[in-house]
């Protein structure tokens, strides 16, 4: 599970103080966003000269540079097995091999606590069933999403700035939270992930960059993962929803309803003539906006 290193904590603090996204720092360093994120989370070691390049890119003061260098020294570590005695190396290897002996049912249970969005799925018409979670009605989900909007934006703001919230604002409310970016090679078909018990949301690099640039589907994905983080990250081992379970106990259904409400708030419905107008104003993918518009009509929220 990714976790911010001392260097990552200090660098993230500097970025937020200077209103710099991962995307902004990556551009200045001429590196990928996934690479910069991997350094912050400790998945990659701090390369030689990296602190100096960061200092130049961020125009750090002497005191800021001193703090960043100190954090880098606390973070730098390397675990090598080639220097271990033969019996110690064998012990490490034996431990690693035990992963192959994990029972299939346990592996499946472990997989179920990973909440994610997949590239071949469309919001509101997902083929994959989510995990079984405590029930939440549509009204409760709508109310919760509206309360979250109130925390981060003013009543008259139509577009929900999901990436600003994930990069800058959420960490002020939940200090341990951080946004992580992974490569497509690592994520595969998963566009985003929330691991139960974690303090982070992971977005695939292309989804992160697309959402930062206003891509509507990527913005929905980010909102969907935000929902999982807020509502489902404390879920323990569970099973997938079955036919006999109510739809409102499905984690994916809940996340879509929350994301749709977050992006297209019912408080703004009177401003739009149709779903296309709402989609444009909310910077929401038209298909998802049409679904939300239809739901609001059935709920009597559109006069």
VMD Tcl script that draws the C-alpha trace (Angstrom):
set ca {
  {0.00 0.00 0.00}
  {1.45 3.35 -1.00}
  {2.28 5.72 1.84}
  {3.86 9.12 1.79}
  {7.51 9.11 2.82}
  {9.04 11.94 4.91}
  {10.27 13.36 1.61}
  {6.80 12.94 0.10}
  {5.15 14.67 3.04}
  {7.51 17.66 2.79}
  {7.32 17.86 -1.00}
  {3.52 17.59 -0.98}
  {3.35 20.38 1.62}
  {5.54 22.59 -0.57}
  {3.43 21.82 -3.65}
  {0.21 22.68 -1.87}
  {1.69 25.88 -0.45}
  {2.62 26.91 -3.98}
  {-0.68 25.69 -5.55}
  {1.17 23.17 -7.71}
  {-0.50 19.96 -8.86}
  {1.44 16.78 -9.51}
  {0.84 17.60 -13.16}
  {2.46 21.04 -12.79}
  {5.58 19.75 -11.03}
  {5.93 16.87 -13.50}
  {5.83 19.33 -16.41}
  {8.53 21.50 -14.84}
  {10.72 18.45 -14.20}
  {10.00 17.00 -17.66}
  {8.89 13.77 -15.99}
  {5.66 11.79 -15.98}
  {3.08 12.39 -13.29}
  {3.30 8.73 -12.31}
  {7.07 9.09 -11.79}
  {6.66 12.15 -9.56}
  {3.91 10.41 -7.59}
  {6.05 7.29 -7.18}
  {8.84 9.37 -5.63}
  {6.43 10.99 -3.17}
  {4.94 7.66 -2.11}
  {8.29 5.88 -1.90}
  {7.59 3.37 -4.66}
  {10.74 4.71 -6.33}
  {13.90 5.86 -4.62}
  {14.86 9.52 -4.82}
  {17.19 9.80 -7.84}
  {20.54 11.56 -7.61}
  {20.10 15.27 -8.22}
  {16.32 15.09 -7.83}
  {16.17 17.40 -4.82}
  {18.17 20.04 -6.67}
  {15.92 19.79 -9.72}
  {12.82 20.08 -7.57}
  {14.26 23.09 -5.80}
  {14.88 24.82 -9.12}
  {11.49 23.86 -10.52}
  {9.65 25.12 -7.45}
  {11.92 28.12 -6.83}
  {12.48 27.06 -3.23}
  {13.99 29.34 -0.64}
  {17.14 28.32 1.22}
  {15.05 27.29 4.24}
  {12.61 25.29 2.10}
  {15.52 23.53 0.41}
  {17.07 22.72 3.80}
  {13.84 21.11 4.98}
  {13.42 19.15 1.74}
  {17.00 17.86 1.89}
  {16.49 16.79 5.51}
  {13.34 14.92 4.56}
  {15.17 13.25 1.67}
  {17.88 12.00 4.03}
  {15.24 10.48 6.32}
  {13.62 8.78 3.35}
  {16.59 7.36 1.50}
  {16.93 3.72 2.28}
  {17.71 0.60 0.33}
  {17.02 -2.99 1.29}
  {19.50 -5.24 -0.46}
  {19.41 -9.02 -0.31}
  {22.67 -9.64 -2.16}
  {24.60 -8.63 0.97}
  {22.72 -11.05 3.20}
  {24.06 -14.43 4.25}
  {22.84 -17.34 2.18}
  {20.39 -18.54 4.83}
  {18.96 -15.03 5.19}
  {18.45 -14.67 1.45}
  {16.70 -18.03 1.40}
  {14.41 -16.89 4.22}
  {13.41 -13.79 2.24}
  {12.83 -15.89 -0.89}
  {10.80 -18.45 1.05}
  {8.57 -15.73 2.44}
  {7.98 -14.33 -1.05}
  {7.12 -17.78 -2.38}
  {4.32 -18.17 0.14}
  {2.24 -15.81 -1.98}
  {1.82 -18.65 -4.46}
  {0.30 -20.80 -1.73}
  {-2.40 -18.38 -0.66}
  {-5.77 -20.18 -1.07}
  {-7.83 -19.03 -4.04}
  {-10.82 -18.09 -1.89}
  {-8.62 -15.88 0.30}
  {-7.10 -14.21 -2.76}
  {-10.60 -13.51 -4.04}
  {-11.57 -12.05 -0.69}
  {-8.51 -9.81 -0.77}
  {-9.35 -8.60 -4.27}
  {-12.85 -7.63 -3.21}
  {-11.60 -4.94 -0.87}
  {-10.10 -3.08 -3.80}
  {-12.72 -0.58 -4.98}
  {-12.06 0.48 -8.53}
  {-13.23 1.90 -11.83}
  {-12.50 -0.06 -14.99}
  {-12.01 1.28 -18.49}
  {-14.57 -0.96 -20.19}
  {-17.40 0.16 -17.92}
  {-19.81 3.05 -18.32}
  {-21.28 4.96 -15.36}
  {-24.71 3.70 -14.30}
  {-24.53 0.65 -16.62}
  {-21.60 -1.22 -15.12}
  {-21.37 -4.92 -15.93}
  {-19.37 -5.67 -12.81}
  {-21.21 -5.91 -9.51}
  {-19.76 -4.09 -6.56}
  {-19.10 -5.43 -3.10}
  {-21.88 -5.64 -0.53}
  {-21.87 -2.50 1.65}
  {-24.26 -0.97 4.21}
  {-27.43 0.21 2.43}
  {-27.87 3.82 1.42}
  {-31.01 5.11 -0.22}
  {-30.99 7.47 -3.19}
  {-32.17 10.34 -0.99}
  {-29.39 9.74 1.54}
  {-26.79 9.59 -1.22}
  {-28.12 12.80 -2.77}
  {-28.06 14.52 0.62}
  {-24.54 13.31 1.39}
  {-23.21 14.48 -1.97}
  {-24.82 17.90 -1.47}
  {-23.21 18.22 1.96}
  {-19.82 17.37 0.48}
  {-20.36 20.09 -2.14}
  {-21.07 22.56 0.65}
  {-17.74 21.74 2.29}
  {-15.71 22.51 -0.81}
  {-17.61 24.94 -3.05}
  {-20.08 27.81 -2.79}
  {-23.78 27.24 -3.52}
  {-23.66 29.10 -6.83}
  {-20.71 27.15 -8.27}
  {-22.04 24.77 -10.89}
  {-18.97 22.75 -11.86}
  {-17.56 20.64 -9.05}
  {-13.75 21.04 -9.13}
  {-12.95 17.44 -8.33}
  {-9.23 17.63 -9.09}
  {-8.72 20.77 -7.03}
  {-10.51 18.99 -4.19}
  {-8.35 15.87 -4.47}
  {-5.06 17.74 -4.95}
  {-5.45 20.70 -2.61}
  {-8.60 20.84 -0.51}
  {-9.25 17.33 0.84}
  {-5.85 17.19 2.53}
  {-6.80 20.23 4.60}
  {-9.84 18.38 5.91}
  {-8.15 14.96 6.16}
  {-4.41 15.65 6.68}
  {-3.37 12.04 5.99}
  {-5.05 11.93 2.58}
  {-3.02 12.00 -0.61}
  {-3.66 11.48 -4.30}
  {-1.51 8.83 -5.97}
  {-0.88 8.39 -9.71}
  {0.19 5.07 -11.25}
  {1.26 4.10 -14.76}
  {-1.02 2.26 -17.16}
  {1.44 -0.65 -17.04}
  {0.76 -1.08 -13.33}
  {-2.96 -0.24 -13.33}
  {-3.94 -2.20 -16.43}
  {-7.67 -1.74 -17.16}
  {-8.27 -0.13 -13.76}
  {-8.81 3.62 -14.14}
  {-8.86 4.28 -10.41}
  {-8.57 2.41 -7.13}
  {-9.31 2.83 -3.46}
  {-7.90 0.17 -1.17}
  {-9.93 -0.43 1.94}
  {-8.18 1.04 4.97}
  {-5.96 3.34 2.91}
  {-5.59 7.11 3.02}
  {-5.29 7.57 -0.72}
  {-7.03 7.47 -4.06}
  {-5.04 6.03 -6.94}
  {-5.73 7.22 -10.48}
  {-4.22 5.82 -13.64}
  {-1.86 8.37 -15.18}
  {-3.92 9.05 -18.30}
  {-7.11 9.40 -16.22}
  {-5.41 11.79 -13.80}
  {-4.06 13.97 -16.60}
  {-7.35 13.81 -18.48}
  {-9.30 14.89 -15.42}
  {-6.86 17.76 -14.80}
  {-7.44 18.90 -18.38}
  {-11.22 18.69 -18.03}
  {-11.97 15.37 -19.77}
  {-15.54 14.70 -18.72}
  {-15.40 10.94 -18.37}
  {-12.15 11.13 -16.40}
  {-13.73 13.71 -14.12}
  {-16.60 11.29 -13.45}
  {-14.10 8.53 -12.67}
  {-12.35 10.78 -10.16}
  {-15.72 11.60 -8.53}
  {-16.60 7.89 -8.47}
  {-13.36 7.02 -6.67}
  {-13.90 9.96 -4.33}
  {-17.21 8.34 -3.40}
  {-15.52 5.01 -2.66}
  {-12.96 6.80 -0.51}
  {-15.56 8.67 1.51}
  {-18.06 5.84 1.93}
  {-16.36 2.49 1.52}
  {-12.69 2.59 2.52}
  {-13.46 1.17 5.97}
  {-15.22 -1.88 4.52}
  {-13.78 -5.16 5.79}
  {-13.77 -8.51 4.01}
  {-17.07 -8.99 2.23}
  {-18.61 -10.55 -0.84}
  {-19.92 -9.33 -4.17}
  {-23.56 -8.33 -4.37}
  {-25.84 -11.10 -5.60}
  {-29.25 -11.10 -7.31}
  {-31.01 -11.48 -3.97}
  {-29.33 -8.35 -2.56}
  {-30.88 -4.93 -3.05}
  {-29.19 -2.59 -5.53}
  {-28.74 0.05 -2.83}
  {-26.28 -2.28 -1.05}
  {-23.95 -2.30 -4.10}
  {-20.78 -0.21 -3.71}
  {-20.58 0.60 -7.43}
  {-24.22 1.73 -7.59}
  {-23.69 3.94 -4.55}
  {-20.51 5.45 -6.00}
  {-22.23 6.26 -9.31}
  {-25.22 7.87 -7.61}
  {-22.93 9.96 -5.41}
  {-20.69 10.98 -8.32}
  {-23.65 11.90 -10.50}
  {-25.15 14.07 -7.77}
  {-21.80 15.66 -6.97}
  {-21.29 16.67 -10.60}
  {-24.91 17.63 -11.37}
  {-26.39 19.12 -8.21}
  {-30.18 19.28 -7.95}
  {-29.85 22.87 -6.67}
  {-28.84 23.97 -10.18}
  {-31.46 22.11 -12.20}
  {-33.57 25.23 -12.70}
  {-30.71 26.77 -14.67}
  {-30.81 24.19 -17.47}
  {-33.25 23.49 -20.28}
  {-32.12 19.93 -20.84}
  {-29.45 17.36 -19.99}
  {-27.09 18.59 -22.71}
  {-27.06 22.07 -21.22}
  {-26.46 20.57 -17.79}
  {-23.61 18.42 -19.13}
  {-21.85 21.42 -20.64}
  {-22.20 23.59 -17.53}
  {-21.15 20.80 -15.17}
  {-18.40 19.51 -17.48}
  {-19.99 16.10 -17.25}
  {-20.09 13.38 -19.90}
  {-23.43 13.68 -21.78}
  {-24.43 10.05 -21.25}
  {-24.09 10.35 -17.47}
  {-25.89 13.70 -17.51}
  {-28.81 12.14 -19.42}
  {-29.08 9.40 -16.81}
  {-29.03 11.90 -13.97}
  {-31.59 14.11 -15.75}
  {-33.91 11.13 -16.14}
  {-33.49 10.20 -12.49}
  {-34.24 13.75 -11.36}
  {-37.36 13.79 -13.55}
  {-38.64 10.59 -11.94}
  {-37.86 11.97 -8.50}
  {-39.88 15.11 -9.26}
  {-36.89 17.41 -8.84}
  {-37.27 18.97 -12.31}
  {-40.33 21.21 -12.63}
}
mol new
graphics top color blue
foreach p $ca { graphics top sphere $p radius 0.5 }
foreach p [lrange $ca 0 end-1] q [lrange $ca 1 end] { graphics top cylinder $p $q radius 0.2 }
display resetview
